[in-house]
Amino acid sequence: QVQPVESGGGLVQPGGSLRLSCVASGKDLTLYYMAWYRQAPGKEREFVASVVNDDFASYEESVKDRFTISRVHGENTVFLQMNSLKPEDTAVYFCYIQGYGIKPAWGQGTQVTVSS
């Protein structure tokens, strides 16, 4: 079972930036979908952003103009650049992957806290 590994979370002040990374490893692994979700305390997990193959990106409306998802071409690594962070962005951020010959998988999550 392939499990992605997230990193890059932390504490940041409102208006600040963070860059999350997600890496998935495996022999002959080919991922066609990589995404970020988040879950705030007491709330359900929600979609944040996704990228299909290397280049088709989608975003949740509230992050559309502030977050950028990108994937390293030909690699199983995805980033989430988060700018102009708000307290309501505070959540555990999870990486989610789908690929050929593997079951969809979630990472363990990385905590992002936006607070002054």
WOHU-V627527 format. One line per field, one symbol per residue. ss: DSSP state (2 for helix, 1 for strand, 0 for the rest). phi: phi as a letter, one per 30 degrees, with the letter a starting at -180 (. if undefined). A space follows every 50 residues. Layout:
ss->???
phi->???
//
This chain:
ss->00001110011100000111111000000011111111100000011111 11000111102220001111100000111111000022201111111110 0000110001111100
phi->.dbdbcajdlcbdejdbbbcbbbcbldhdbccbbbcbbbdeibddbdcab bchcbccbbdedcecbcbcbbdeibcbbcbdcchdbedddadcccbbbad ibdebcddjbdcbcac
//
